[in-house]
């Protein structure tokens, strides 16, 4: 049995560094927020871009992405001086990812049930993203590496300062 080399990637605070795969999975998980942000940024350059949001802003889907947005913030806050909020979020990463997956699956099911024959491609894309969401949740839940990663947070600085 060989050691997982990812477990050797420790940052200067003595905990596992957050890998690029985590950040990529996080960006995929907050796709509706990114889509709306990019649409508004592009709308400043082209008037026709706002037609992408012709069905309206997907507020329910974006609200479902708040747990992973909070988790991404906690991942960026993994420093010894961080407060209890980022620590709590990081320790409950599995639940946060699963909540967003559940919100995405609910949103996709709600849209797919109402799809007509002309919009089959939309249903296929939503189904593929649903499989991707389930895969991300599965990997985070079952991987020993991510279990170890989510159990580590830099120790808070001690109150006494030695001279």
N, C-alpha and C positions, 0 to 999 in steps of 0.2 A: 504494500500500500504506500503510495507516494503522497507527499504533502502538496496541498493546493498552493501553488506559488502566489496566488492573489492574496493569501493570508500573510504574506511577507511585505506587502505594500502598506507600510505604516507611515503616517504623517508625522510632523514634528511634535505633535501633542501625544504621541504614543498610542494612537488608535488607528484602526484601518481607515485608509483613505477612501473617500466615496468614488467609486469607479465611474467611468464615462457611460457604461451601460445603464447605470442607475439614472443618470441625467437624461439619457436618450429615452428611457422608458417613461420618465417623468414628463418629458416634452410630448410624447405620444399620448400620455394620459390627460394632458390639458389641451388637447387639440382644438376644442371649440373656443377656448379663451384666446389661443394663438391665432386662430382663423379670424376672429372678430378684430383682434388688435391689428393684424396684418391688413385686413380689409380697410380699417379706418386710416392706417398709415398710407396705403396705396390710394385712398380716396382723395387725399390732398393733391395727388398728381394727375388723377384721371377721374372725370365725372361718372363714367360708366361703371366703375368698380363697385359702387354701392348697390348695383343691381344683383350682386352676389348675395346680398342680404334681403332679397325681395320677399322671402318668406318670413322675415323678421329675425331679430336676434334670438338665438336659442337659449333663452334665460334658464330654463330648467336644466339643460345640459351643462351650462356654465356653472350653475350653483352646485351641481354634482361634482364638479372638478375642484371645489374649494378644499376638500381634504388633502388632495395631492399637492395643490399649491402650497398649503401649509407645511406639508412634508418637505417640499423643495426648499422652502424658507428655513426649516429646521436643519436640513442637510447643509445649507450654506452657513448656518450659525453654529456649527460644531466646533466651538472654541471653549477653552476652559472658563472664560468669563460669562458664558451664556447663562441665562436664567432658567427657571424651572419650565417655562413654556416650551422652548425648543427640546429640552430633555424629555418631557412628557410626550411630545409629538413623535420624537425619534423612537422612543420605546414602544409606541403604538403604531408603528409604520404599517404593519400587516393589516390592521383594522382600517387605517386610512386608505390604503390602496384598494382593499376589498370594497369599501364604501363607494369609492369612485367607480370601480368596475360595476357594482350593482346599479349605480345611477346611470352609467352608460348603457348597460343591458336593458334597463327599464325604458330609457329614452329610445333606444333602437327598436325595441319591441313595439312601443307605442307608435313609432313612425312606420314600421314594417306592416303592422296590422292594417293601416289605412292606405297602403300603396296600391296603385292600380297597375295595369299591364304596361303602361307607358313609362312607369318609373321603376322598372325592375332593376335597372343598374344601381339606383339609389339603395335598394334593399340589399343588393349583393355587396356593395361597399360597406354599408352598415354592418352586415353580417361578418365581413372580414375584419373590420375594426373590433367587433365584439369578440371574435376569436383571439385577436391580438391582446385585448384587455384581459381576457381569461388567461392567456399565456403569461402575461406579466404578473398577474396575481399568483398564479401557480408557481412561477419561478421564485418570487419573493417569499412565498409561504413555505416552499419545500426545500429550497437551497440551504445547505449548511453554511455556505459562505455568507449569504444575506442574513441568516439567523445570527451569525457572529457579528456582522456589520451593524445590525440594528440593536445589538446588545451593548455596543461600545459607544461611549460618549466621553469626551475629555473630562477628567476630574476638575471640579471647581477649585479655584485657587484657595489655599488655606487662609484663614483669618489672621494667623500669626505670621509676621514677616521676620525671618531670621536675618540677623546682621552679621 
